[in-house]
Protein backbone atom coordinates (compact mmCIF):
# COMPACT_ATOMS: atom_id res chain seq x y z
CA UNK A 1 0.00 0.00 0.00
CA UNK A 2 1.44 3.38 -0.93
CA UNK A 3 1.66 6.26 1.53
CA UNK A 4 -1.32 8.17 0.13
CA UNK A 5 -3.55 5.08 0.15
CA UNK A 6 -2.41 4.27 3.67
CA UNK A 7 -3.19 7.81 4.85
CA UNK A 8 -6.63 7.72 3.23
CA UNK A 9 -7.36 4.34 4.81
CA UNK A 10 -6.30 5.57 8.25
CA UNK A 11 -8.42 8.72 7.86
CA UNK A 12 -11.44 6.59 6.94
CA UNK A 13 -10.86 4.28 9.90
CA UNK A 14 -10.46 7.27 12.21
CA UNK A 15 -13.61 8.92 10.87
CA UNK A 16 -15.56 5.72 11.50
CA UNK A 17 -14.20 5.49 15.04
CA UNK A 18 -15.11 9.14 15.71
CA UNK A 19 -18.67 8.46 14.57
CA UNK A 20 -18.93 5.33 16.74
CA UNK A 21 -17.42 6.85 19.87
CA UNK A 22 -19.29 10.15 19.55
CA UNK A 23 -22.54 8.29 18.84
CA UNK A 24 -22.08 6.14 21.92
CA UNK A 25 -21.31 9.25 23.97
CA UNK A 26 -24.45 10.97 22.68
CA UNK A 27 -26.65 8.00 23.56
CA UNK A 28 -25.17 7.42 27.00
CA UNK A 29 -24.31 10.96 28.04
CA UNK A 30 -20.78 9.83 28.86
CA UNK A 31 -18.08 12.18 27.63
CA UNK A 32 -15.15 10.90 25.61
CA UNK A 33 -11.58 11.91 24.94
CA UNK A 34 -9.60 11.82 21.73
CA UNK A 35 -7.64 8.93 23.24
CA UNK A 36 -10.88 6.89 23.22
CA UNK A 37 -11.09 7.35 19.46
CA UNK A 38 -7.42 6.45 19.03
CA UNK A 39 -7.93 3.30 21.10
CA UNK A 40 -10.92 2.33 18.95
CA UNK A 41 -8.90 2.76 15.75
CA UNK A 42 -5.94 0.80 17.13
CA UNK A 43 -8.19 -2.06 18.29
CA UNK A 44 -9.64 -2.45 14.80
CA UNK A 45 -6.35 -2.38 12.89
CA UNK A 46 -5.06 -5.65 11.47
CA UNK A 47 -1.99 -7.03 13.24
CA UNK A 48 0.18 -6.34 10.18
CA UNK A 49 -1.01 -2.73 9.68
CA UNK A 50 2.01 -0.54 8.88
CA UNK A 51 3.43 1.84 11.47
CA UNK A 52 5.90 4.67 10.91
CA UNK A 53 9.42 3.28 10.67
CA UNK A 54 11.63 6.36 10.55
CA UNK A 55 13.55 6.90 13.76
CA UNK A 56 12.31 9.97 15.60
CA UNK A 57 9.12 10.04 13.55
CA UNK A 58 5.66 10.29 15.01
CA UNK A 59 4.12 7.08 16.25
CA UNK A 60 1.01 5.69 14.61
CA UNK A 61 -0.96 6.77 17.71
CA UNK A 62 0.36 10.32 17.23
CA UNK A 63 -0.85 10.31 13.63
CA UNK A 64 -4.27 8.92 14.58
CA UNK A 65 -4.58 11.46 17.40
CA UNK A 66 -3.89 14.30 14.99
CA UNK A 67 -6.42 12.93 12.50
CA UNK A 68 -9.07 12.47 15.19
CA UNK A 69 -8.57 16.01 16.49
CA UNK A 70 -8.83 17.38 12.94
CA UNK A 71 -12.05 15.43 12.37
CA UNK A 72 -13.56 16.49 15.70
CA UNK A 73 -12.73 20.17 15.19
CA UNK A 74 -13.67 20.18 11.50
CA UNK A 75 -10.17 21.21 10.47
CA UNK A 76 -9.90 18.17 8.19
CA UNK A 77 -12.77 19.50 6.11
CA UNK A 78 -11.63 23.12 5.81
CA UNK A 79 -10.25 24.39 2.52
CA UNK A 80 -6.64 25.45 2.86
CA UNK A 81 -6.43 29.16 2.13
Secondary structure, DSSP 8 states (H G I E B T S, - for coil): --HHHHHHHHHHHHHHHHHHHHHHHHHH-----HHHHHHHHHHHS-TT-----STT---HHHHHHHHHHHHHHSGGGS---
